[in-house]
Amino acid sequence: MGSDVTYQYIADKTGVERSPNLKSPYNTRIQKGLTPGPIASPSLSALNAAADPINSDYLYFLSGDDDITYFAKTNEEHEANVKAHCQKKCQIS
């Protein structure tokens, strides 16, 4: 599973431009497996939610440029959310 937050984390931490092609062991878009260290410390409620998730058809999510989280059931809906809500964070040309 590729995750944008991993390369965004290391880019921000090291002061380089965010890029899905960033050469780093933290970039799970291009590296297999887990990052070499944590990128966040989850809260107890987040751990409980992961251990006992609700039943949902939503498979995709993104944090939009407005810091609102958008959910989608299909890849097509997700791509529409990216185009509509994530021009800067998702670096769409």
N, C-alpha and C positions, 0 to 999 in steps of 0.2 A: 504494500500500500504506500503510495507516494503521498507525502504531506507537505504542503507549502510552509507550514509553521516551522519546520525544522530548518530549512535554508534561510527563512526570514530571521529566525532566532540567531543563527551564527553570523549572518550578514550584519545585523544590528549590533551584536556583541563585538564584532571585529571592526565595525565602522566601514564596511564595504557596501557597494550597491547590491540591493536584493536582486537575485537572478535565479530562475529555476535551473540554470546550468552552472551555478556556483560550485567550484571544485572544493569539496569539504566532506569529511566523513559524517558530518551532521546533515548532509543533503540526501534525504531518503528518496528524492526523485531520481537520483542517479546512483545511489549506493544501496546495496542489499543489506537487510538486517536492521538492527537497532542502532541508534546513535551511540557514540562512545560515552556519553553522560546524559543526565537529565536536561530537559529544556524548560521544565516547569515543576513546581511542587503542587500536586493536586490537593484540593481540600477534601475533608472527610465526606462531604456530600457528593463530590465528584467520584470518589472511590466507591461509595455506596451505589451510585447510579451505574457505574461500570459493572459492579458485582450483581446487580439486580435491575437490568434495563427494562424499560417499559416496552411493550409490544407496539411497534410502529412500522409503517411502510416507508418512512423517510430514510433514505440510504446516503444522501449527500448533504453537505452543509458548507457554508463559507461565511467568513466574517467580512461584511461589505466595507466599503470606504467610509461609511457612516458608523462603523463599529456595531451594526446590527447583524445578528446571525440569521442567515437565510437558509431554509431547508428545502429539499426537493426529493421527489420519489423516483425520478428517472434521470438519466444522464442528460437528456434533452432539456428537462426543466432546470437542471443544475447549470448547464451551459448558458441558458437564458438568464439565470440569476447572476452568473459571472459577468455577462455583457451588460446587464442592467444596473448592477450594484457594486462592481468590483473593478473599475477602470484603473485605479492607482495601485491598490494592494496587489492585484493580480497581474499588473503590468501588461495590459492589453494595448496593442498599438492601434 
